[in-house]
């Protein structure tokens, strides 16, 4: 038996997900809808819903999803029945959380776990499937989880509720609770429940400011933390992954500088080209400045320059 908890003020999306749950869950359940999360924050809304939930398995899920697996509610309950140490599960997460700024994802293949279908703009589905090599079974232990679906034992939630005191919005509630729960209980990504997420998601100035606030003021877990030892410079790898990912987003230059400072991006020499690309993306003035700087350097070094009449681009011939 499952208590399904959704924050939604969108009647059309809510109607669709309610019908989908009824058609697929395959077990006794209750649905608790919180419509005021925009004013209270998702942590407060989730806590109030969990307080009045009737069942031991609490499933916190977004309203823009569709479950694809029949009897998924029973499958969730089975995971908790099989493993007494399991406190929290989801569909995407990582076995490593960096000290450098990040969300749940690291970009490290030996750490990231994911089993989500994402609906693309053309209506097709793309499966994001990640499982570290050598890890088998329907559940893989992790330290972080994405909030599209979080499933907890109610007794674990009573001990470790959502952080409504410090997190008032909609960002980093998932990272916060998964890090705190996985300090004491097992958290896991499961691979036997398929879910389509309709939202592609994006990162904004607000998200970056929330990331800085979470890492600086909120996170109660010592970072970095990991399920097991990973080879390589993981902090540098995570920093590079996020510089590359955020480069595709329209973020103001001032907030980009904030990210670079707070993440320690300049401390990794190998990442400095990625920092420059990140700062220059969607910034015509900075790109022009960089072009002039490189052009001046080439002239100062007396290197031959070729102008492509078709593209208008300068190239430096290879010197052997």
RAHUFEN-V32189 format. One record per backbone hydrogen bond with DSSP energy under -1.0 kcal/mol. CO is the residue of the C=O (numbers start at 1). NH is the residue of the N-H. If there is no record, write none. Layout:
# RAHUFEN-V32189
co->{CO/CO}
nh->{NH/NH}
This chain:
# RAHUFEN-V32189
co->{2/3/4/5/6/10/11/12/13/14/15/16/17/18/19/20/21/24/24/25/28/30/32/34/36/36/37/41/42/43/44/45/46/47/48/56/57/58/59/60/64/66/69/71/72/73/74/75/76/77/78/79/83/85/87/88/89/90/91/92/93/94/94/95/97/108/108/111/113/114/116/117/118/120/124/126/128/130/132/138/140/144/148/150/151/152/153/154/155/156/162/163/169/172/173/174/175/176/177/178/181/181/186/186/187/188/189/194/194/195/196/197/204/205/206/207/208/209/210/211/212/213/214/214/225/232/233/234/235/236/237/238/239/240/241/242/243/245/246/249/252/253/254/255/256/257/258/259/260/264/265/268/269/271/272/273/274/275/276/277/280/283/284/285/286/287/288/289/290/291/292/293/294/295/296/297/298/299/306/308/313/315}
nh->{30/59/32/61/34/14/15/16/17/18/19/20/21/22/23/24/25/71/72/73/2/4/6/8/39/40/41/45/46/47/48/49/50/51/52/154/3/152/5/150/198/196/72/75/76/77/78/79/80/81/82/83/86/186/153/188/151/190/115/146/113/143/144/227/225/111/112/95/93/130/128/197/126/123/120/118/116/114/135/191/189/94/62/60/89/58/157/158/159/160/164/167/42/176/177/178/179/180/181/182/184/185/87/88/142/90/140/68/69/117/66/119/208/209/210/211/212/213/214/215/216/217/218/219/97/234/237/238/239/240/241/242/243/244/245/246/247/248/249/251/256/257/258/259/260/261/262/263/265/267/268/271/272/275/276/277/278/279/280/281/283/287/288/289/290/291/292/293/294/295/296/297/298/299/300/301/303/302/315/312/308/306}
